[in-house]
Each structure stands twice: as structure tokens, then as C-alpha cells.
Amino acid sequence: FVNHFNSVSFWASSLILRRDSKDDRQRVYRRLLAVMEHLIKLNNFSSAFALFAALCKTAVRRVVNLTNKQEKILANSQTLMDSSESYKNLRSALKSATPPLIALSWSLYGRSTFLIHGNPDLLESGHVNFTKRHLTYTFMNVVRTSQAVPYDITPRDDVITFFNNFSG
């Protein structure tokens, strides 16, 4: 999960930084910003977050000038992706999102690890820890719900080939 996230983020930032002219960097940045915005609308939080990370890198931000509209899009995304309180805004968006959706895989992995290993199966009294069971159910229900409805997108062979050969 983390490797894919890092590969997408590195690819996107490299795509911008490898351009020779400022106009080309601006054009690529604008396109990736629009793609990120669209991914959020599609509830693809995982890919949107990877692009967000790329667009916010210091090296990238130094070489582009944003319009007020682009700054607003980035600020709204920053509010959504804010890491404070364990990504409270993002978790709220996940809960209220209507499937289909793609959650943050690494975030889910971390939360499941904490739920499983950070809470005892039995209480000190020897009774079953039903709070842990309830939290685990709630977490798994979010995962199940997010995978219950497929995206209604027509596959394109050229895009599939590109991502199958993706190396970052």
C-alpha cells in the first residue's frame, strides 16, 4: 500500500519537475490538480491523497504559481487531508461518502493493526472485550461497504496498460 502511494506521489511530482518551461510545469500542475479534485468527487481518497502529497511538495510548490481558484482547491483538499486528530476530517468524509469509494489503504491498515493489537481480547475481569468487538465490526463494516458497490467506469485498454506497466 505504502509503496504504491509513494510511487504515485513520486511519479506526479517528477512529471511536474521534469518539465523545462514554467508554462509546461503550470500546465501539468493544473491537470494533476484537476485530476485530484475529480478523484475526491469519485471518493477515491487513496489516489487523491497520493496526488495531494505530490502537489504539496516544497520542490513542486516552488516552481509553480497558483491562481486564487487553484489555491482554494488546494486549501479545501488540505482541510480534508489534515492529519490532526488521526485524520478526523478524512475519516468523517469516508463515513459520509456514498459508495463506491476507495479508502486510504495505509490508514485502514494502521487502524486495523491498532484495533487488533492495541486492545485486549479479554478484560481484566476475564470477560470478552465487547468494545473491541464493536470497534472491529464498525471498522470492517466501513471496509465492506466501501467495496460493495463497483465504479461504473468503462475500462480503457490504453489506461490499463499504462498502469499495469507503472513503475513510479
VENFEN-V13351 format. One record per helix or strand. SS is the DSSP state (hx for helix, st for strand). FROM is the first residue (numbers start at 0). TO is the last residue. Records with the same first field share a line. If there is no record, write none. Layout:
SS = FROM-TO / FROM-TO
This chain:
hx = 1-16 / 21-40 / 44-54 / 57-61 / 67-80 / 83-95 / 104-116 / 129-147 / 156-163
st = 43-43 / 101-101 / 121-121 / 127-127
